[in-house]
Amino acid sequence: MEYDVEKIRSEFPALERTVNGRPLIYLDNTATSQTPLRVLEAIREMYVSHKANVHRGVHTLSQEATDLQEQARRHVARYINAHSEREVIFTRGTTEAINLVASSFGSLFPAEGEIILTVMEHHANIVPWQLLQSRRPGLRLRVVEIDDRGVLDLEQYRRMFNEHTVMASFAHVSNVLGTINPVGEMIRIAREHGVPTLVDGAQATPHMRIDVQALDCDFYVFSSHKMYGSSGVGVLYGKEAHLDRMPPYQGGGEMISHVSFSGTTYADLPFKFEAGTPDFVGIAAFDKALDFLEEVGVDRIAAHEEHLLRLATDGLRSEVNGLRIFGEAPRKGAVLSFLVGNEHPYDFGMLLDGLGIAVRTGHHCAQPLMERLGIPGTVRASFAAYNTEAEVEAFVAGVARVAQMLG
Ligand SMILES: Cc1ncc(COP(=O)(O)O)c(C=O)c1O
């Protein structure tokens, strides 16, 4: 079946708007994707017909809201091939999911130990471990390097494991370089040493189908808003045996079995980790975002994006003098980070916005990586299911024009 990008675009009302008098060309998909009508309609439907607190009421609305939330949980579990829906915890996003693991699972670490990260991590997979470290000064962070193409040094990673290693936590796909890490192999190496793994899948799940049982990771985390869903919803997948052992992360309603001032018992999984009213509206709508990914086919989306990435890369290379691309790994997702000469990325972003082109500029929440690359930031274009060849051509022409204006 042909990839019908116009049909896909027709589901995204945001793509119809103009910016600075030009049609919007949205190339900041790594930060967040736009939202299809079916998700918007699901949100509206929740507010119009089913807005009631979940798991709390016997009344019809509450039961409907609960059913819709739990239907989404079952869908997520199927989508990532979790062993059980008890292993799917809803969080506010990838960031909260990693904080949950670092805080709760981290509290079970021995007093002394080493946590392996990589230099390409988003701050969301650095700072939670540093916070843990500030409470547990015997823990040490070890950082795996990359080569000049942005490929992870797998040998260094392998050598880093020793009897002190307590955890390995790494991105599946880099949000700056686009590098797709060999997470299957990385998990296998960790497993050989009996070390649990967390995979930050924020940039993988919009572009590839994940099978957590095949990967055999201990934790896998991602965000709905990067997968055509709404903001405020994320997923922590964790192996049930770990989640069972882990203490609650936050306390409050939903996560208890019985509360008294002499002691409290906690709810079963997954609710033990879902204190307070969840974003049941966004969770119910996430069900529809997964429908979208399944209907279009995430593999077909990835192939389309890869084609656009190649066009954009070749286009910039032939049209723009002084171009430097950051991230040239052989296995790379649809992210194009670059600089032109000594121009500041911010100026590029502002001038491209004047042409209706939305790109990201700055350090992309990956300051240690910027330090490694010896730059303050990059301009980053990133592609999604609905981007077109014409948009890529306009982007290349736009960058060439801005480079000329600045140069
Ligand atoms: C690799 C990676 N990890 C974590 C995050 C944080 O995601 P969120 O802000 O949805 O929690 C991002 C967001 O850009 C990311 O790209």
The ligand as an ORCA input file, in Angstrom:
! r2SCAN-3c Opt
* xyz 0 1
  C      15.708     10.994     24.882
  C      14.739     11.751     25.731
  N      14.553     11.378     26.999
  C      13.680     12.016     27.797
  C      12.947     13.084     27.346
  C      11.997     13.763     28.269
  O      10.687     13.526     27.888
  P       9.466     14.234     28.642
  O       9.778     15.718     28.614
  O       8.278     13.878     27.831
  O       9.426     13.718     30.020
  C      13.109     13.521     26.039
  C      12.382     14.693     25.536
  O      12.750     15.331     24.578
  C      14.032     12.827     25.201
  O      14.231     13.205     23.939
*
